[in-house]
Amino acid sequence: MCGIAGLFSKSSETEERLGAHLSAMLGQLADRGPDSAGVAIYRDPAPSGSVKVSLFSEEPDYPWNRLEGELAESFGTVTEPERIATHALFTVEGEGEQVQRWLAGEHPELRVMSVGEHIEIYKEMGDPRQFVKEFGLETVSASHALGHTRMATESRVTTEHSHPFSTGLDLCLVHNGSLSNHNRLRVELRRQGIEFQTDNDSEVAAGYLTWRLQQGEDLETALNGCLEDLDGFYTFAVGTADGFAVLRDPIACKPAVMAESDDWVAMASEYRAIAELPGADEAELWEPEPGRVYHWARAKVA
């Protein structure tokens, strides 16, 4: 099952209420994925030379302020942690890969959910409607975001195994479906320097895209590579700093619908999620074709 929701703002009105709109979409998809929920939000870019880091701890009273001091000693300027339910958000002066390596070495008890100038990832076990409330999603303003509701089939129900997955700066992926060759591909990608935190097949898909982008390919070319190298059935929604993309496998047995209005672009696993958006009844509506990449970015809608 699983549910995917994606929303890209084309107007300031949509951007201001993007969190509320995405919350409504996730509520409609809650019964497709009652085990956990997660979002990747793109907003409030970090200052030049800095990155935002979203972290998760299983300890409810984790000493985030002590971590702030350690980060400041190692990297310089660090913002006070913003506590968001079981997560904390820092802005750290330095390069993203360097910050991520330091966290992995010095604090393996933490899970790095995302690193980048724009991205923030939050995810948790439990009912998606409760997730929306606990993480205050309804009040968020953002340029674009992806959401996911998960019905666990191929891996455990944990926060770490929930979607979205991020394996590169400002990049994330959510997935409905199943990959059959992810174990072999994970081994090959590790040889190329891609690191994984779980055994989830969706994280392998995210890692594959990260690897292709590291080779200098653009997102559309990297996604087309999935059609050659990923076996299984899938609908992917991929977030980047400036937009999002959608790809269905050549068989396209997993549902997906897309819509575009003057104010937004949206995709979801079912139309009832898109129907929550203002002006949905007048928007252009279509089912994405199998094996075709759909991509929206700031430069393309300005």
Secondary structure as GFF3:
##gff-version 3
##sequence-region A 1 302
A	DSSP	beta_strand	3	9	.	.	.	ID=ss1
A	DSSP	alpha_helix	12	16	.	.	.	ID=ss2
A	DSSP	alpha_helix	18	28	.	.	.	ID=ss3
A	DSSP	three_ten_helix	30	32	.	.	.	ID=ss4
A	DSSP	beta_strand	36	42	.	.	.	ID=ss5
A	DSSP	beta_strand	50	56	.	.	.	ID=ss6
A	DSSP	alpha_helix	64	75	.	.	.	ID=ss7
A	DSSP	beta_strand	82	84	.	.	.	ID=ss8
A	DSSP	beta_strand	87	93	.	.	.	ID=ss9
A	DSSP	alpha_helix	96	106	.	.	.	ID=ss10
A	DSSP	beta_strand	111	116	.	.	.	ID=ss11
A	DSSP	beta_strand	119	125	.	.	.	ID=ss12
A	DSSP	alpha_helix	128	134	.	.	.	ID=ss13
A	DSSP	three_ten_helix	137	139	.	.	.	ID=ss14
A	DSSP	beta_strand	144	150	.	.	.	ID=ss15
A	DSSP	beta_strand	165	168	.	.	.	ID=ss16
A	DSSP	beta_strand	171	179	.	.	.	ID=ss17
A	DSSP	alpha_helix	182	191	.	.	.	ID=ss18
A	DSSP	alpha_helix	201	214	.	.	.	ID=ss19
A	DSSP	alpha_helix	219	229	.	.	.	ID=ss20
A	DSSP	beta_strand	232	240	.	.	.	ID=ss21
A	DSSP	beta_strand	243	248	.	.	.	ID=ss22
A	DSSP	beta_strand	257	260	.	.	.	ID=ss23
A	DSSP	beta_strand	264	268	.	.	.	ID=ss24
A	DSSP	alpha_helix	271	274	.	.	.	ID=ss25
A	DSSP	three_ten_helix	280	282	.	.	.	ID=ss26
A	DSSP	beta_strand	284	286	.	.	.	ID=ss27
A	DSSP	beta_strand	294	297	.	.	.	ID=ss28
A	DSSP	alpha_helix	298	301	.	.	.	ID=ss29
###
